[in-house]
Amino acid sequence: MELRHLRYLCAVAEHGTFTEAGRRLHVSQSAISEQIADLEREVGGPLLNRSSGPTRLTPQGQLFLAEARKTLAAADRALEITQRSLIGQVGSLSIGFFLWGAGGFFARIIREYRKLHPDIKLSLYEMRTPEQMEALISGKIDIAFARPLEPPFDQTLRAELLYRDPVVVALPRDHPLAGKPISIESLATERLVLCDRQMTPALYDSIVALCTATGFSPNIVNTSATWPSVLTLVESGEGIAFVPSGVRYLRPSGVVFSHLVPQELYMGLSVAWNPHNEDPIQQNFLRLVRENKDRIQRTHGT
């Protein structure tokens, strides 16, 4: 049974004659008649009363018409959803982020995207960069707001740098240098707390290299796997820390941030995706991010 048969029957029932149904559907009267005859043979009985006067449905035709309309409505809905999906208007999108990296712009982007695409189901996952990379590979998330790609993920994934987050110095509130511009030289005798190299290899290596180039070896007394725990160690007096300025969103009351002078350390924030899984929904979201890139840079970094 073809949808065409159902549409022809519905047209005859609605317009009362084969002639008018054919005119509305832009097919010949004979084509309408032949198709409905085929339908009746398949059903096993008459659906239309073809006596003189307006064409009327038989009782069985009335039952069939009610179900035919449901079937056609479902088919039309399936077609509409599929067509909208092809242009990224319906479907789902999963996004990974981390609070101290995404900062204030992330919420604004998400709100704007929801307004533009209300029929897209958004799922948001807070996770660290290494977890986001694995999630992009596995397909758990479609978009990641993470640090720039590093091996081996740079061979598989794609990313665009949104901004460079200046690295600042986190100090206990009662530290003599708290609140003042800080040079690397002034930190030669300080105890340092760093984020684990496994979590931020580029930043870890840059800090060591900068200290070495300045003429001293950094006195690293502790490391931690997360920025909140790094800040807790600083607040506890364990040492000072080099942190991306975005972690100010996590700032404990006992921690103060000071700028480096000159500013030589940065951490990038990128939007990343898996090109093997790219579809119109992802493309629409990436387009929105790119349209806001200048605004993001003005607000958050360089």
C-alpha positions as CSV (number, residue, x, y, z in Angstrom):
1,M,0.0,0.0,0.0
2,E,1.4,3.3,-1.1
3,L,1.0,6.7,0.6
4,R,-0.2,7.9,-2.8
5,H,-3.3,5.7,-2.5
6,L,-4.1,7.1,0.8
7,R,-3.7,10.7,-0.4
8,Y,-6.1,10.1,-3.3
9,L,-8.7,8.6,-1.1
10,C,-8.5,11.5,1.3
11,A,-8.8,14.0,-1.6
12,V,-11.9,12.3,-3.0
13,A,-13.5,12.2,0.5
14,E,-12.7,15.8,1.1
15,H,-13.7,17.2,-2.3
16,G,-16.6,14.9,-3.2
17,T,-15.7,14.0,-6.8
18,F,-12.9,12.3,-8.7
19,T,-12.7,15.3,-11.0
20,E,-12.2,17.8,-8.2
21,A,-9.8,15.6,-6.3
22,G,-7.7,15.2,-9.5
23,R,-7.7,19.0,-10.1
24,R,-6.5,19.6,-6.5
25,L,-3.8,17.0,-6.8
26,H,-2.8,17.9,-10.4
27,V,-3.4,14.4,-11.7
28,S,-6.0,13.1,-14.1
29,Q,-9.4,11.8,-13.0
30,S,-8.6,8.4,-14.5
31,A,-5.4,8.2,-12.4
32,I,-7.4,8.9,-9.2
33,S,-9.9,6.2,-10.1
34,E,-7.4,3.6,-11.0
35,Q,-5.3,4.1,-7.8
36,I,-8.4,3.9,-5.6
37,A,-9.5,0.8,-7.4
38,D,-6.1,-0.8,-6.7
39,L,-6.5,0.2,-3.1
40,E,-10.0,-1.4,-2.8
41,R,-8.6,-4.6,-4.4
42,E,-5.8,-4.6,-1.8
43,V,-8.3,-4.0,1.1
44,G,-10.8,-6.6,-0.2
45,G,-13.9,-4.4,-0.5
46,P,-15.3,-1.1,-1.7
47,L,-14.3,2.1,0.1
48,L,-16.4,4.4,-2.0
49,N,-20.1,4.4,-3.1
50,R,-20.0,5.3,-6.8
51,S,-23.7,5.7,-7.3
52,S,-25.1,8.9,-8.9
53,G,-24.5,12.1,-7.1
54,P,-21.5,13.0,-4.9
55,T,-19.1,10.2,-4.2
56,R,-19.5,9.0,-0.7
57,L,-17.5,6.7,1.5
58,T,-18.8,3.3,2.5
59,P,-18.9,2.5,6.3
60,Q,-15.6,0.6,5.7
61,G,-14.3,3.6,3.8
62,Q,-15.1,5.9,6.8
63,L,-13.0,3.6,9.1
64,F,-10.2,3.4,6.6
65,L,-10.2,7.2,6.1
66,A,-9.7,7.9,9.8
67,E,-6.6,5.6,9.9
68,A,-5.4,6.9,6.6
69,R,-5.3,10.5,7.8
70,K,-3.3,9.4,10.9
71,T,-0.8,7.6,8.7
72,L,-0.5,10.6,6.3
73,A,0.0,13.0,9.3
74,A,2.7,10.7,10.7
75,A,4.4,10.5,7.3
76,D,4.3,14.2,6.9
77,R,5.7,14.7,10.4
78,A,8.5,12.3,9.7
79,L,9.3,14.1,6.4
80,E,9.3,17.5,8.2
81,I,11.6,16.3,11.0
82,T,14.0,14.6,8.6
83,Q,14.2,17.7,6.4
84,R,14.7,20.0,9.4
85,S,17.4,17.6,10.8
86,L,19.3,17.9,7.5
87,I,19.6,21.6,8.0
88,G,20.3,21.3,11.7
89,Q,17.0,22.5,13.1
90,V,16.1,19.4,15.1
91,G,18.2,16.8,16.9
92,S,20.6,16.8,19.8
93,L,23.9,18.4,20.7
94,S,26.2,17.5,23.6
95,I,28.8,20.0,24.7
96,G,31.7,19.7,27.1
97,F,33.1,22.6,29.1
98,F,35.1,23.5,32.2
99,L,33.9,26.5,34.3
100,W,37.2,28.3,34.7
101,G,38.0,28.1,31.0
102,A,34.6,28.9,29.5
103,G,34.1,31.8,31.9
104,G,31.2,34.2,31.3
105,F,30.9,33.8,27.5
106,F,29.8,30.1,27.7
107,A,26.4,30.8,29.3
108,R,25.7,33.6,26.9
109,I,26.5,31.4,23.8
110,I,24.3,28.6,25.1
111,R,21.4,31.0,25.8
112,E,21.6,32.5,22.3
113,Y,21.8,29.1,20.7
114,R,18.7,27.9,22.6
115,K,16.8,30.9,21.3
116,L,17.9,30.3,17.7
117,H,17.4,26.5,17.8
118,P,14.6,25.7,20.3
119,D,14.1,22.2,19.0
120,I,17.7,21.1,19.5
121,K,18.1,19.1,22.7
122,L,21.2,20.4,24.5
123,S,23.2,18.4,27.0
124,L,26.1,20.1,28.8
125,Y,28.9,18.2,30.6
126,E,31.5,19.7,32.9
127,M,34.8,17.9,32.4
128,R,38.5,18.5,32.2
129,T,40.3,18.8,28.9
130,P,41.7,15.2,28.8
131,E,38.2,13.9,29.5
132,Q,36.7,16.1,26.8
133,M,39.2,14.8,24.2
134,E,38.2,11.2,25.0
135,A,34.6,12.1,24.9
136,L,34.9,13.7,21.4
137,I,36.6,10.5,20.2
138,S,34.0,8.2,21.7
139,G,31.1,10.4,20.5
140,K,29.8,11.2,24.0
141,I,30.1,14.9,23.2
142,D,29.9,16.8,19.9
143,I,31.6,20.0,20.9
144,A,34.3,20.8,23.5
145,F,35.4,24.0,25.0
146,A,38.9,23.0,26.0
147,R,42.6,23.7,25.9
148,P,44.4,23.6,22.5
149,L,44.8,20.2,21.1
150,E,47.9,18.2,22.0
151,P,49.2,14.9,20.7
152,P,47.8,12.4,19.9
153,F,44.4,14.2,19.7
154,D,45.7,16.9,17.2
155,Q,45.9,14.1,14.6
156,T,42.2,13.2,14.9
157,L,40.3,16.2,16.1
158,R,39.9,19.7,14.9
159,A,40.0,22.9,17.0
160,E,39.9,26.7,16.6
161,L,41.6,29.0,19.2
162,L,39.1,31.4,20.7
163,Y,41.4,33.4,23.0
164,R,44.5,33.3,25.1
165,D,43.9,33.4,28.8
166,P,46.7,35.3,30.6
167,V,48.4,33.3,33.4
168,V,48.4,35.1,36.7
169,V,49.9,34.5,40.1
170,A,47.7,33.2,42.9
171,L,48.9,34.1,46.4
172,P,47.6,33.9,49.9
173,R,45.8,37.2,50.9
174,D,48.5,38.0,53.5
175,H,51.5,37.5,51.1
176,P,53.7,40.6,50.7
177,L,53.3,40.5,46.9
178,A,49.5,40.1,47.0
179,G,47.8,42.6,44.7
180,K,51.0,43.9,43.2
181,P,52.3,43.4,39.7
182,I,54.8,40.5,39.9
183,S,58.0,39.9,37.9
184,I,59.3,36.4,37.4
185,E,62.6,37.4,39.1
186,S,60.7,38.2,42.3
187,L,59.5,34.6,42.6
188,A,63.0,33.0,42.6
189,T,62.7,32.1,46.3
190,E,59.0,31.3,46.4
191,R,57.5,27.8,47.0
192,L,55.4,26.9,44.0
193,V,52.3,24.8,43.7
194,L,51.5,23.6,40.2
195,C,48.8,21.8,38.4
196,D,49.9,18.2,37.5
197,R,51.9,18.1,34.3
198,Q,49.7,15.3,33.1
199,M,46.7,17.7,33.2
200,T,48.4,20.8,31.8
201,P,51.7,19.8,30.2
202,A,52.1,22.9,28.1
203,L,51.6,25.3,31.0
204,Y,53.8,23.2,33.3
205,D,56.7,23.1,30.8
206,S,56.3,26.8,30.1
207,I,56.6,27.7,33.7
208,V,59.7,25.6,34.2
209,A,61.2,27.0,31.0
210,L,60.5,30.7,32.0
211,C,62.0,30.3,35.5
212,T,65.0,28.6,34.0
213,A,65.5,31.3,31.4
214,T,65.3,33.9,34.2
215,G,68.1,32.1,36.0
216,F,66.6,29.9,38.7
217,S,65.0,26.5,39.1
218,P,61.4,26.6,40.3
219,N,61.0,25.3,43.9
220,I,58.0,23.1,43.2
221,V,56.7,21.8,46.6
222,N,53.4,20.3,45.6
223,T,51.2,19.5,42.6
224,S,47.5,18.8,42.2
225,A,45.2,17.4,39.6
226,T,42.6,20.3,39.6
227,W,42.7,24.0,39.8
228,P,40.3,24.2,42.8
229,S,42.7,22.0,44.8
230,V,45.7,24.1,43.6
231,L,43.9,27.2,45.0
232,T,43.1,25.4,48.3
233,L,46.8,24.7,48.7
234,V,47.7,28.3,48.0
235,E,45.1,29.5,50.6
236,S,46.6,27.0,53.1
237,G,50.0,28.7,52.7
238,E,51.6,25.8,50.9
239,G,53.0,28.1,48.2
240,I,52.0,30.4,45.4
241,A,50.7,29.2,42.0
242,F,50.7,30.1,38.3
243,V,47.1,29.8,37.1
244,P,45.0,30.9,34.1
245,S,43.1,34.1,35.0
246,G,39.8,32.3,34.3
247,V,40.1,30.4,37.6
248,R,39.1,33.7,39.4
249,Y,35.6,32.3,39.0
250,L,36.7,29.7,41.6
251,R,38.6,32.1,43.9
252,P,38.5,31.2,47.6
253,S,38.2,34.2,49.9
254,G,41.8,33.8,51.1
255,V,43.4,34.0,47.7
256,V,44.5,37.1,45.7
257,F,45.5,37.2,42.0
258,S,48.4,39.4,40.7
259,H,49.4,40.1,37.2
260,L,52.8,39.0,35.7
261,V,55.0,41.8,34.4
262,P,55.8,41.4,31.6
263,Q,52.9,39.1,30.6
264,E,54.7,36.1,29.1
265,L,52.5,33.1,29.9
266,Y,49.1,32.3,28.4
267,M,46.7,29.4,28.2
268,G,44.6,29.0,25.1
269,L,40.9,28.2,25.1
270,S,39.7,26.5,22.0
271,V,36.4,25.1,20.6
272,A,37.1,21.5,19.4
273,W,35.1,18.9,17.5
274,N,35.5,15.5,15.8
275,P,35.3,16.1,12.0
276,H,34.3,12.4,11.5
277,N,31.1,13.1,13.4
278,E,30.4,16.6,12.1
279,D,26.8,17.3,11.0
280,P,24.6,20.4,10.3
281,I,23.8,20.8,14.0
282,Q,27.4,21.1,15.0
283,Q,28.1,23.4,12.0
284,N,25.3,25.7,13.1
285,F,26.8,25.9,16.7
286,L,30.3,26.4,15.4
287,R,29.0,29.2,13.2
288,L,27.5,31.0,16.2
289,V,30.7,30.6,18.1
290,R,32.7,32.1,15.2
291,E,30.3,35.0,15.0
292,N,31.0,35.8,18.6
293,K,34.7,35.3,18.5
294,D,35.7,39.0,18.5
295,R,33.4,39.6,21.4
296,I,34.8,36.7,23.4
297,Q,38.4,38.0,22.8
298,R,37.5,41.5,23.9
299,T,36.0,40.1,27.1
300,H,38.3,37.3,28.1
301,G,41.8,37.6,26.6
302,T,43.8,38.0,23.4
